[in-house]
Amino acid sequence: MPASALVTLREGLEAVLLIGILLSYLNKIGRVDQYAEVWKGVGAAIGVSVVLAVILQLLGAGLEGQVEEL
């Protein structure tokens, strides 16, 4: 469990860094009107991640043996 928590933390920090870079770039080129588009993309990515996590949990709950390992 600690290893997966560490990976999740690392990926979260990477995502925050990328979002910051995008917002900084938009600010530098004077396109602050596009901030909303970045945040819509962040929301969509979070939504897709949650949906996929739920689907994988539901599918994984019914698997046993070697199929579960795959």
N, C-alpha and C positions, 0 to 999 in steps of 0.2 A: 504493500500500500504506500509506504513512503516514497518509493521510486516513482510511482504514477503521479503522486502529488507534486513531486519535484518537476516532472516533465510538464504537467499542467501549468505550474507556476512559470516555468521557462517559456512555454508557448504563449501564455497570457502576457508576459512582459514583452515578448517579441511583437505580438499584435499591437500592444500599446505604443511601442516604438514606431511601428509602421504607420499607425494612425497619426501619430505626432509628426512624422516626416511628411505625410500627405498634407496635413493641415498647414504645416509651416511652408511647404512649397506653394500651396494655394495662396497663402498670405503674401508670400514674396512676389508672386506674379500678379497680385492684385485681384484675385478671383475668390474673394471671401464669400461671394454669393454661392459658391459650389460646396460650402461646408455641409449643407443639408444633404447633398448627394453622398458625401463620404459617410455621414451618420446613417443614412438609409442603407448603405452597403454594409455597415457594421451591424445594423439591426437584422438585415437579411442573413448575414453570415451566422449570427447567433441563432436565429430561428431555424436555419437549415441544420445547424449542429445539434440543436435540441431534438428536432424531429428525427434525425438519423440516430441519435443516441437512444431515443424511445423505441424506434424500430429494431435496432440491434438488441436491445434488452428483451423485447418481446420475442424475437426470433431465437435468441440465445437461451431463453428460459425453457424452451421445449426440446433442446438438443442434449444428447447424452453421448458419452463415450468418445470415439475417435472423431465423430462429426463435430462435437463441441470443441475439441482441440484445434480443428481446422479453423 
